[in-house]
Amino acid sequence: MNIKIGNMVSHPGATQWGVGKVVEMATFKATIQFSDGIIRKIASSHYTILEPGDAASFVPIPDAVPVVKVRAVRKKKVKAVPIEADL
């Protein structure tokens, strides 16, 4: 398969990854963003394994993920009670 930036591909040995979009090309590897949310680098020697993917099945990662702020709960202060010593 001829791999180019923007192509949709799938890996038949890892169907759980879903469809991936080629986002970067280098001399010996392609960077592919898969629908499972993980970006993987595939060596050029493995391009023959990749198959064309269905563009409608690709689920892109959102650009911004909302941040949920968590407020700390203060601990209640406990008064110290003096201990009487036995003499």
C-alpha positions in Angstrom: 0.0 0.0 0.0 1.2 3.5 -0.8 1.2 5.5 2.4 0.7 9.3 2.3 -0.2 12.0 4.8 -4.0 12.1 5.2 -4.5 8.5 4.2 -6.9 6.3 6.3 -5.4 2.9 7.1 -6.2 -0.1 9.3 -3.9 -2.8 10.7 -5.5 -6.2 10.2 -3.5 -7.7 13.1 -4.7 -5.1 15.5 -8.4 -4.4 14.7 -8.9 -3.1 18.3 -6.9 0.0 17.2 -9.6 1.0 14.8 -9.0 3.1 11.7 -5.9 5.4 11.7 -5.0 8.6 9.9 -1.5 9.1 8.7 -0.4 12.4 10.3 3.4 12.4 9.6 5.8 10.7 7.3 9.6 10.2 7.8 12.1 8.3 5.8 11.6 5.0 7.5 8.3 5.3 9.5 4.8 6.8 9.4 3.1 8.4 12.4 -0.5 7.2 12.5 -3.3 8.5 14.9 -5.6 5.6 15.5 -9.3 5.8 16.7 -8.4 4.2 20.0 -6.7 7.5 20.9 -3.1 6.3 20.6 -0.6 7.6 18.1 1.7 4.9 16.8 4.8 4.9 14.6 4.8 2.1 12.0 8.1 1.2 10.3 8.2 1.4 6.5 9.0 -2.3 6.4 5.4 -3.0 7.7 3.6 -0.8 5.2 2.6 -3.9 3.2 0.6 -5.1 6.2 -1.6 -2.0 6.4 -4.9 -1.9 4.5 -7.0 1.1 3.3 -9.4 2.2 6.1 -12.9 3.5 6.0 -12.8 7.3 6.6 -16.3 7.2 8.1 -15.0 4.8 10.9 -12.2 7.2 11.9 -12.8 8.9 15.3 -10.4 11.8 15.8 -8.9 12.8 19.2 -10.5 16.0 20.4 -8.1 19.1 20.3 -9.0 20.2 23.8 -10.2 17.9 26.6 -12.1 19.7 29.3 -10.2 19.9 32.6 -12.2 19.0 35.7 -11.0 20.9 38.8 -11.1 19.0 42.1 -11.3 20.9 45.3 -9.5 19.7 48.3 -11.4 19.0 51.4 -10.0 20.5 54.6 -9.5 18.2 57.5 -11.2 19.0 60.8 -8.9 20.1 63.6 -8.9 17.9 66.6 -8.2 19.4 70.0 -5.3 17.9 71.8 -6.3 16.4 75.1 -3.6 16.2 77.8 -2.8 12.7 79.0 -2.5 12.4 82.8 0.6 10.5 83.8 0.4 8.0 86.6 3.0 8.6 89.4 
